[in-house]
Amino acid sequence: MAWCESSGVDYIFGLPGNAVLDRLVEAAADDVRVRRAEAEAPVVRRYSETRYGARSWHRERRVAARMASTMGLDIRYVVTNLSHGSAEWLYDTLYCARGQAENLIKLHKTQLASDRTSCRSPLANQVRLVLHTGAYWLLLALRDAIPRPQPLATAEFTTLRLRLVKIAARIIETTTRVRIAFAAACPNAELFAGLARSLQPAGP
């Protein structure tokens, strides 16, 4: 954090909670507990911010807190040098977007096996990584094309492969078109056809 500040770099990091931080946001936390009890709501969220300086820091810094009351009170903290934006924006929009980026990297590694660079040649490993990245962008484009009401619009890559890619069909090629005949019981045939129409290049 000190390096970022001295180098003019904006940052937002997750910050482990402690008793001092919990004391600083206690008023907002108590409000969450009271509102959940009065409304008998399944969950109540609130955001708060404070100034906090750990013993190892040379200065106080801005800390935003997300409080959610379900069975108990769950408080998550982030520390930042940004002076603009509300605590809610800092946590939900800015910080959680970083978490989504980490999820996409995990999909690239674990569900497309891009970390299998076991060839002796560095060039061969680089080519494999490029091919894995191509597959990643294809699956990401496929998922982004699925309409939001569909459950597969938020599915992981393994699910998309099983439901939309690795499926049995009869391919009939003619001089002007390719026909795909699905089994009568295929549950995603209509979605597949809609995706094929939406992803085809626009005509001249």
Sequence and secondary structure as in RCSB ss.txt:
>XXXX:A:sequence
MAWCESSGVDYIFGLPGNAVLDRLVEAAADDVRVRRAEAEAPVVRRYSETRYGARSWHRERRVAARMASTMGLDI
RYVVTNLSHGSAEWLYDTLYCARGQAENLIKLHKTQLASDRTSCRSPLANQVRLVLHTGAYWLLLALRDAIPRPQ
PLATAEFTTLRLRLVKIAARIIETTTRVRIAFAAACPNAELFAGLARSLQPAGP
>XXXX:A:secstr
 HHHHHHT   EEEE   HHHHHHTHHHHHHHHHHHHHHT S EEEEEEEEE  TT SS EEEEEEEEESSSEEE
EEEEE   SS HHIIIIIIIHHHHHHHHHHHIIIIIS TT    SSHHHHHHHHHHHHHHHHHHHHHHHHS TTS
GGGG  HHHHIIIIIS  EEEEE SS EEEEE TT TTHHHHHHHHHHHS    
